[in-house]
């Protein structure tokens, strides 16, 4: 993830307020931020899903491309009370930015975690997935 991409994400994250409402889905802004942070935690191996291989990856891609809600891996569904619990908007935004920075700074030989739906992903594929996922959710809240 380039420095410019990181700065662009930070700028968009900084614009989020408690008044932002989703254009689709049921998460509130704090839940979305924690959900995105958990995705970065998954990539680096700090948080594991509770299921692997139970969802067709093509279904996830098609839903995301159409702007619809895709199922979250078990253990990551904020609406069901799973995943990291929101603390406060500012604190949650800072945590997300910390994990974006950490992810962007990983060494070329870093061993990424296995994704519950997509399996083993190399660095470029994890970067593409994180970029797409974060962009998807920031657009969900209009930033």
N, C-alpha and C positions, 0 to 999 in steps of 0.2 A: 504494500500500500504506500503510495507516494506521499511525500510531505504535503503536497498541494491537496491531495484527496483527504488526508487527515484534517487539514485546516478547514476544508470545505464542510466536512462532517461536523466539526466542532462549531462552526458558524451556525449551521442549521440546528444543532442540538441546543445551542445557547438561546435560540429564538423560542424554544418551547416554553409554554406557560401552563398553569393549571386550567386555563380556559380553553385550551386546544381540545377539540373533539375529533374522534376518528371519522373518516369518510366511509369506513367499512369496519366490521369486526366489533368486538365488545370490550377490548382493553381500554382503560383510561391511559392518559399520557404517562403516569408513573409506572404503570404495569408494562407498557410498551418499552420504556427505557430499561427496566429490569430484565425484560425478556431479551432485548438486544444484548445487554451485558452478559446474560447467561449464554448466549450463542458464542460470544468471544471466549467465555470461560470454558465452554465445551471444546472449542477448537484447540485450546492450549492444554486441555486435559484436566482442568480443575473441576469440571462438573460433567458427570456422565448421565446419559439418558437411561431410563428404566426399561427401554425396549430397543431392539435392533432388528432391522429388516422386515418390519411388519407393514410398511407403507410403500406403495409403488413410487419410486422417485419421479417417474414421468408425470404422475398425478400431481405431485407437489409443484413441479415446474409449471405445468399447465395452469394450475390455480393461481400461482404467484404472477404469472404473465398476464392473466386476465384480471388482476387486481382483486381477486377474491381471497378469502381467508383460507389458509392451508393448515392442516392439522399440525400441532406442535408435538414433538416427541414427548412421551410420557415422562413427567418430571419437569416439563418446561411450560406447561399451560397456565399462564397467569390468571386467566378467568376462573379456572378451577382451584386456584389457591396454591398451585405448584410453583416451583422456581423460587428465586430470590424475592423476598418480601420487600415492597417499597418502604423506604424510610422517610424521605422528604425529597421534593423535586430537585432542589439544588444538589443535595448529597448524591442522589441517584444519577443526576447528569454528570457529576464529577467522577463517579465510579465508572460510568460508561466511557468517558473520555480517557480515564486511566487505562482501561482495558484495550481501547482502540490503540493508544500509544504503545502499550506493551505488545500487542499483536503486530503492529507495524514494525516494531524493532526486533522481531525474532530473527535469529540467525538463519542463513540459508540451509543449514543442516538440521534445523529443528525438526523433531519428530512429532507431527501433529496427531491429534486423537482421531479415532475412527468415527465418522459421522453415522448416526443411527439409521439414516435413510440412504445415503449416498456411498457409504463404505469408506475405504481409504481414499483420501484426497491429498494430492501434492500441494506444495505451497501456492502455486498459481491458482489452483482450483479452490482452495480455502479462501484466498484473497477475493476471487471472483464471487464466491458464495457470500462472504461477509459483506462485500460491497453491495451486492444485490439485495441481501436481506435487510441491511441497515437502510439503504435507499428506499426500499419498499415500505418500511415502517415509518420513516420520516415523511414520505409522501402521504401515508395514511393519515398523518396529523397536519398535513398542509405546509410542511416546511422542507 
